[in-house]
Amino acid sequence: VKLLTELNARLRELPTTMTDSAGLQLVRFKPDQQAFYIGAPRGDPGQRANEIHRQMQLTKYFYAGKHEVTVGQYKKFSSSYSSSDANNMPATNISWEDAAKFCNWLSGQEQLKPFYTIRSGQVVGYDPYADGYRLPSEAEWEWLARKARRAQATSFTWGSRSNITSKSGNLADETAKGAVPKYIPRYTDKYAKLAPVGSFPVETSGLHDMSGNVREWVNDRYALNVPPKGNIEVNYFGPTTGDGHVVKGSGFKTANLTNLRAASRQNSGSAADDIGFRIVRYVYGAEDK
């Protein structure tokens, strides 16, 4: 008799794709456990000083939301949430704290161990071994955007060529002219502002809208710490202190190739009409790989 490990037994029980109780579609990923870089090295076209070039390693299976969380899905958590957008649009104007609270609420719905520790309405920590829903780490987000299901890492979600095509996503196109500071000439995606999730072709990763539609909160606090040379962070959730939180990706206001790169990162401490979020969770939450 050959006994299965608890991880392998769990993997047999859980599908490669699933839909949770709030209606979010999830895709299962198996990291290759090889070290990879996030950020960008000096001299990389478009590189900015805050894109710290760091080595990361992901070792654990996890689920990631196929789409950004929608207005309709977020309203199941917060009946007071007010939005003029249709239920199939990405939920925006949500703070990082409220996105984390949504994750804990959904964990409760699914009887999973909550990831975030919340006291007096404030997120004060997290359990790195919990199997509950959470925001992706910056490392996970970049791995999904530029490495997942690819032979080698790419600069953009669609590849390393800088040409923007109809598959690139909901960006600041010709229809947004006058509504945004800059727009992309001769590019039309048919949406002046938000687009329903999944309106554009699925990306190489199997997910939608890692480029375009809305920028996305990730778990990491925003900091500019430079790691020691040769250091590899394993399943890293970001620094414990920092000014605001990291926002990744591009949105319907993005017209700059620099900001379309997967390495691009911004800092925010408040909600915005072009920031949303997607969720992830570990398949197996214990310390074991």
Solvent accessible surface area in square Angstrom, and as a share of the most:
residue,aa,sasa,rsa
1,V,186,1.07
2,K,188,0.80
3,L,153,0.76
4,L,84,0.42
5,T,82,0.47
6,E,108,0.49
7,L,32,0.16
8,N,65,0.33
9,A,35,0.27
10,R,67,0.24
11,L,25,0.13
12,R,191,0.70
13,E,129,0.58
14,L,39,0.19
15,P,64,0.40
16,T,85,0.49
17,T,85,0.50
18,M,41,0.18
19,T,84,0.49
20,D,11,0.06
21,S,72,0.46
22,A,1,0.01
23,G,34,0.33
24,L,5,0.03
25,Q,83,0.37
26,L,1,0.01
27,V,10,0.06
28,R,47,0.17
29,F,6,0.03
30,K,135,0.57
31,P,4,0.03
32,D,71,0.37
33,Q,80,0.35
34,Q,117,0.52
35,A,44,0.34
36,F,21,0.09
37,Y,106,0.40
38,I,1,0.00
39,G,4,0.04
40,A,2,0.02
41,P,61,0.38
42,R,225,0.82
43,G,78,0.75
44,D,51,0.26
45,P,112,0.70
46,G,34,0.32
47,Q,49,0.22
48,R,100,0.37
49,A,95,0.73
50,N,27,0.14
51,E,1,0.00
52,I,22,0.11
53,H,72,0.32
54,R,24,0.09
55,Q,38,0.17
56,M,2,0.01
57,Q,44,0.20
58,L,7,0.03
59,T,6,0.03
60,K,12,0.05
61,Y,38,0.15
62,F,2,0.01
63,Y,0,0.00
64,A,0,0.00
65,G,1,0.01
66,K,58,0.25
67,H,37,0.16
68,E,1,0.00
69,V,1,0.00
70,T,10,0.06
71,V,1,0.00
72,G,17,0.16
73,Q,28,0.12
74,Y,8,0.03
75,K,76,0.32
76,K,119,0.51
77,F,58,0.24
78,S,22,0.14
79,S,117,0.75
80,S,102,0.66
81,Y,32,0.12
82,S,103,0.66
83,S,34,0.22
84,S,123,0.79
85,D,48,0.25
86,A,56,0.43
87,N,93,0.48
88,N,75,0.38
89,M,37,0.16
90,P,0,0.00
91,A,0,0.00
92,T,7,0.04
93,N,91,0.47
94,I,4,0.02
95,S,34,0.22
96,W,21,0.07
97,E,52,0.23
98,D,53,0.27
99,A,0,0.00
100,A,0,0.00
101,K,52,0.22
102,F,0,0.00
103,C,0,0.00
104,N,26,0.13
105,W,65,0.23
106,L,0,0.00
107,S,0,0.00
108,G,48,0.46
109,Q,96,0.43
110,E,47,0.21
111,Q,170,0.76
112,L,34,0.17
113,K,119,0.50
114,P,65,0.41
115,F,0,0.00
116,Y,7,0.03
117,T,50,0.29
118,I,59,0.30
119,R,159,0.58
120,S,119,0.77
121,G,34,0.33
122,Q,101,0.45
123,V,18,0.10
124,V,79,0.45
125,G,27,0.26
126,Y,81,0.31
127,D,36,0.19
128,P,50,0.31
129,Y,103,0.39
130,A,0,0.00
131,D,24,0.12
132,G,0,0.00
133,Y,0,0.00
134,R,0,0.00
135,L,0,0.00
136,P,0,0.00
137,S,1,0.01
138,E,2,0.01
139,A,2,0.01
140,E,5,0.02
141,W,2,0.01
142,E,1,0.00
143,W,13,0.05
144,L,0,0.00
145,A,1,0.00
146,R,33,0.12
147,K,37,0.16
148,A,0,0.00
149,R,141,0.52
150,R,33,0.12
151,A,110,0.85
152,Q,135,0.60
153,A,53,0.41
154,T,21,0.12
155,S,39,0.25
156,F,11,0.04
157,T,5,0.03
158,W,71,0.25
159,G,16,0.16
160,S,70,0.45
161,R,185,0.67
162,S,59,0.38
163,N,72,0.37
164,I,43,0.22
165,T,59,0.34
166,S,84,0.54
167,K,138,0.59
168,S,3,0.02
169,G,2,0.02
170,N,0,0.00
171,L,0,0.00
172,A,0,0.00
173,D,0,0.00
174,E,54,0.24
175,T,63,0.37
176,A,0,0.00
177,K,114,0.48
178,G,79,0.76
179,A,67,0.52
180,V,16,0.09
181,P,133,0.84
182,K,140,0.59
183,Y,75,0.28
184,I,19,0.10
185,P,73,0.46
186,R,216,0.79
187,Y,14,0.05
188,T,77,0.45
189,D,9,0.05
190,K,170,0.72
191,Y,68,0.26
192,A,43,0.33
193,K,128,0.54
194,L,20,0.10
195,A,0,0.00
196,P,33,0.21
197,V,29,0.17
198,G,29,0.28
199,S,48,0.31
200,F,23,0.09
201,P,67,0.42
202,V,81,0.47
203,E,29,0.13
204,T,73,0.42
205,S,1,0.00
206,G,14,0.14
207,L,0,0.00
208,H,21,0.09
209,D,5,0.02
210,M,3,0.01
211,S,4,0.02
212,G,0,0.00
213,N,1,0.01
214,V,1,0.01
215,R,48,0.18
216,E,2,0.01
217,W,1,0.00
218,V,0,0.00
219,N,6,0.03
220,D,3,0.02
221,R,87,0.32
222,Y,31,0.12
223,A,21,0.16
224,L,98,0.49
225,N,102,0.53
226,V,117,0.67
227,P,34,0.21
228,P,99,0.63
229,K,209,0.89
230,G,64,0.61
231,N,52,0.27
232,I,75,0.38
233,E,52,0.23
234,V,76,0.44
235,N,35,0.18
236,Y,55,0.21
237,F,15,0.06
238,G,5,0.05
239,P,27,0.17
240,T,117,0.68
241,T,101,0.59
242,G,34,0.33
243,D,104,0.54
244,G,19,0.18
245,H,19,0.08
246,V,0,0.00
247,V,0,0.00
248,K,0,0.00
249,G,6,0.06
250,S,2,0.01
251,G,1,0.01
252,F,12,0.05
253,K,80,0.34
254,T,13,0.08
255,A,27,0.21
256,N,57,0.29
257,L,73,0.37
258,T,25,0.14
259,N,38,0.20
260,L,5,0.03
261,R,17,0.06
262,A,3,0.03
263,A,3,0.02
264,S,1,0.00
265,R,11,0.04
266,Q,37,0.17
267,N,62,0.32
268,S,21,0.13
269,G,73,0.70
270,S,71,0.45
271,A,42,0.32
272,A,27,0.21
273,D,65,0.34
274,D,13,0.07
275,I,1,0.00
276,G,1,0.01
277,F,0,0.00
278,R,1,0.00
279,I,0,0.00
280,V,0,0.00
281,R,12,0.04
282,Y,6,0.02
283,V,0,0.00
284,Y,19,0.07
285,G,8,0.08
286,A,41,0.32
287,E,123,0.55
288,D,92,0.48
289,K,129,0.54
